[in-house]
Amino acid sequence: MPASNKEPHRTGRIGWLRAAVLGANDGILSTASLVLGVAAAHATHSNVLVAAVAGLVAGAMSMAAGEYVSVHSQADTEQAELERKRAELKADDQGEHKELMAIYVARGLNPSLAKQVADQLMVHDALGAHARDELGISETLRARPIQAALASAGSFAVGAAMPLLVTAIAPEASLIPLVSGASLVFLALLGGLAARTGGAAVTMGAMRVTFWGALAMAVTAGIGTLFGTVV
């Protein structure tokens, strides 16, 4: 089928969508929580702003490094499996043919049709057929470390910039309610957007992200208040 006629599916968005949503959510939540915790400890407005900027930079780099290492490990595993399967195809082509045929029989094809399908797919692309149907590795869902790292770092920075901007322009006396309120709105919008993009329920996605965001910010602010009181 020509590329221009391929039907779009939401599964093609899984890799970048997961990394982007995780990064933006973490950027908003961690930066807002950091701001609230430091502000609750009675730090000056300039100190809170410095902490927010440091959190943005450190968080973006951490997300990029962590996502790259994690997804690269997955990619290494996939590559090792493909190399092993390539060697098995060279060593025992008939055995691998029977294995592929058995997979199609288990999925509901009768043996004669399963043999025809396996014959044609083995001739066309034996490794690709085994990768997809035996190993569960497809081009759509393959691990892409650099894409995941860039998506996570970029989305974290965008997410963190939102509470950072509110922190920069908010009066010191109203810093905590403005940052917490705006961040909850940002989180709700992000949760709804992610749910809509993935084809899930928008309201539930927004509520889920907002609940956990409010809980995290409340705990962090409470710890900041405790330490500020102790000091």
NUDO-89688 format. One line per 5 residues: number of its first residue (from 1); for each residue x, y, z negated of C-alpha. Coordinates in Angstrom, 2 decimals. Each point is the difference from the previous one (the first is absolute). Example, Ala and Ser with C-alpha at 12.3 -4.5 7.8 and 13.67 -1.06 7.14 Angstrom:
BEGIN
1) 12.30/-4.50/-7.80; 1.37/3.44/0.66
END
This chain:
BEGIN
1) 0.00/0.00/0.00; 1.46/3.40/0.92; 1.02/2.15/-2.95; -2.46/2.71/1.04; -2.92/-2.45/-0.32
6) 0.87/-1.37/-3.43; -2.72/0.41/-2.58; 1.21/2.03/-3.00; -0.24/-1.68/-3.40; 0.47/1.36/-3.50
11) 2.49/-2.77/-0.78; 2.48/1.87/2.20; -0.01/2.76/-2.60; 0.77/-2.19/-2.99; 3.78/0.53/-0.09
16) 0.15/3.77/0.24; -3.32/0.58/-1.77; 1.05/-1.88/-3.12; 3.33/1.83/-0.21; -1.53/3.41/0.74
21) -2.85/-0.33/-2.49; 2.30/-1.37/-2.70; 2.48/2.83/0.58; -2.55/2.82/0.00; -1.85/-1.40/-3.01
26) 3.24/-0.40/-1.93; 1.15/3.46/1.03; -3.14/1.70/-1.30; -0.32/-2.10/-3.11; 3.62/-0.12/-1.16
31) 0.65/3.70/0.65; -3.25/1.12/-1.61; 0.61/-2.27/-3.00; 3.55/1.31/-0.32; -1.25/3.60/0.11
36) -2.70/-0.68/-2.59; 2.36/-1.87/-2.30; 2.66/2.73/0.07; -2.60/2.78/-0.27; -1.69/-1.73/-2.93
41) 3.36/-0.05/-1.78; -0.08/3.84/0.10; 2.70/0.45/2.64; 0.24/3.30/1.83; -1.62/0.43/3.41
46) 3.39/0.09/1.73; 1.08/-3.23/-1.71; -3.21/-1.71/1.05; 0.55/1.13/3.59; 3.59/-1.29/0.01
51) -1.21/-3.34/-1.35; -2.61/-0.20/2.75; 2.54/0.73/2.76; 2.42/-2.56/-1.45; -2.82/-2.53/-0.18
56) -0.88/0.57/3.66; 3.58/-0.49/1.24; 0.80/-2.95/-2.25; -3.33/-1.67/0.65; 0.23/0.30/3.78
61) 3.49/-1.50/0.03; -1.03/-2.75/-2.38; -3.04/-0.89/2.09; 2.07/-0.12/3.19; 2.70/-2.18/-1.55
66) -2.42/-2.33/-1.76; -2.25/-0.45/3.02; 2.95/-0.57/2.33; 1.58/-2.64/-2.22; -3.32/-1.74/-0.64
71) -1.16/-0.09/3.61; 3.47/-0.85/1.27; -0.01/-3.06/-2.26; -3.25/-1.04/1.64; 1.49/0.62/3.45
76) 3.08/-2.07/-0.89; -2.24/-2.87/-1.10; -2.00/0.20/3.22; 3.17/0.02/2.09; 1.42/-2.99/-1.88
81) -3.23/-1.93/0.60; 0.07/0.85/3.71; 3.62/-1.14/0.32; -0.82/-3.27/-1.75; -2.99/-0.54/2.27
86) 2.11/0.77/3.09; 2.48/-2.68/-1.07; -2.82/-2.50/-0.61; -1.40/0.65/3.47; 3.38/-0.76/1.54
91) 0.50/-3.13/-2.10; -3.49/-1.51/0.26; -2.20/1.64/2.60; -2.51/-2.85/0.06; -0.31/-0.07/-3.77
96) -0.67/3.74/-0.06; -2.52/-0.44/2.79; -1.90/-2.56/-2.10; 0.20/2.29/-3.01; -1.56/2.87/1.95
101) -2.67/-2.30/1.40; -0.85/-1.18/-3.53; -0.47/3.61/-1.09; -2.59/0.59/2.72; -1.78/-3.26/-0.80
106) -0.20/1.08/-3.65; -1.57/3.26/1.17; -2.80/-1.80/1.79; 1.17/-0.83/3.53; -0.39/-3.53/1.26
111) 3.32/-1.82/0.55; -0.06/0.19/3.81; -0.67/3.74/0.02; 2.51/0.57/-2.78; 2.61/-1.81/2.10
116) -0.76/2.18/3.02; 0.24/3.18/-2.07; 3.27/-1.13/-1.59; 1.39/-0.98/3.43; -0.72/3.39/1.53
121) 1.17/2.04/-2.99; 3.21/-2.01/-0.31; 0.76/0.66/3.66; -0.86/3.69/-0.25; 1.70/0.82/-3.35
126) 0.72/-2.90/-2.31; 1.65/2.05/-2.74; -2.72/2.64/0.08; -2.73/-2.62/-0.26; 1.62/-1.64/-3.04
131) 0.79/3.36/-1.59; -3.61/1.10/0.28; -1.91/-3.22/-0.65; 2.34/-1.90/-2.32; 1.95/2.70/-1.83
136) -2.61/2.76/0.06; 2.42/2.54/1.49; -1.48/2.31/2.63; 1.22/3.17/1.66; -2.80/1.99/-1.60
141) 0.80/-1.05/-3.56; 3.79/-0.36/0.22; 2.06/1.77/-2.64; 1.45/3.34/1.17; 2.36/1.32/-2.72
146) 0.91/3.37/1.52; -3.61/0.83/0.88; -1.13/-0.92/-3.52; 2.81/2.01/-1.65; -0.67/3.13/2.05
151) -3.75/-0.28/-0.53; 0.43/-0.39/-3.76; 2.51/2.83/-0.41; -1.88/2.41/2.24; -3.39/-0.70/-1.52
156) 1.43/0.22/-3.53; 1.45/3.43/0.77; -3.31/1.18/1.49; -1.92/-1.33/-2.98; 2.41/1.48/-2.54
161) -0.09/3.38/1.75; -3.67/0.40/-0.92; 0.34/0.12/-3.82; 3.33/1.79/0.45; -1.71/2.81/1.92
166) -2.72/0.29/-2.64; 2.69/0.11/-2.71; 1.84/2.79/1.82; -3.05/2.27/0.34; -1.96/-0.84/-3.16
171) 0.20/2.31/-3.04; 1.87/-1.61/-2.88; -3.05/0.16/-2.27; -2.14/-1.92/2.49; 2.69/-2.33/1.31
176) -1.25/-3.25/-1.54; -3.70/0.21/1.01; 0.80/1.31/3.49; 2.63/-2.64/0.77; -2.05/-2.87/-1.41
181) -3.23/1.12/1.72; 1.63/0.64/3.38; 1.94/-3.26/-0.15; -3.15/-2.00/-0.70; -1.65/1.63/3.02
186) 3.05/-0.84/2.13; -0.06/-3.60/-1.24; -3.72/-0.36/0.73; 0.47/1.35/3.54; 2.96/-2.33/0.57
191) -1.89/-3.02/-1.29; -2.98/0.81/2.20; 2.18/0.60/3.07; 1.92/-3.24/-0.51; -3.22/-1.96/-0.42
196) -1.51/1.54/3.13; 3.12/-0.68/2.05; 0.04/-3.61/-1.17; -3.72/-0.48/0.54; -0.89/-0.36/-3.71
201) -2.59/1.81/-2.15; 1.03/3.65/-0.28; -1.69/0.73/-3.34; 1.45/-3.05/-1.72; 3.48/0.75/1.34
206) -0.16/3.57/-1.29; -1.34/-1.04/-3.41; 2.63/-2.69/-0.46; 2.94/2.31/0.70; -1.48/2.85/-2.07
211) -0.60/-2.20/-3.04; 3.53/-1.34/-0.17; 1.44/3.43/0.75; -1.96/1.60/-2.84; 1.11/-2.74/-2.38
216) 3.67/0.37/0.94; -0.05/3.79/-0.34; -1.83/-0.17/-3.34; 2.53/-2.44/-1.44; 2.96/2.05/1.23
221) -1.45/3.26/-1.31; -0.68/-1.67/-3.33; 3.62/-1.17/-0.29; 1.21/3.49/0.93; -2.21/1.52/-2.68
226) 1.30/-2.48/-2.57; 3.64/0.72/0.74; -0.63/3.74/0.15; -1.62/-0.14/-3.42; 2.83/-2.07/-1.44
231) 2.63/2.39/1.34
END
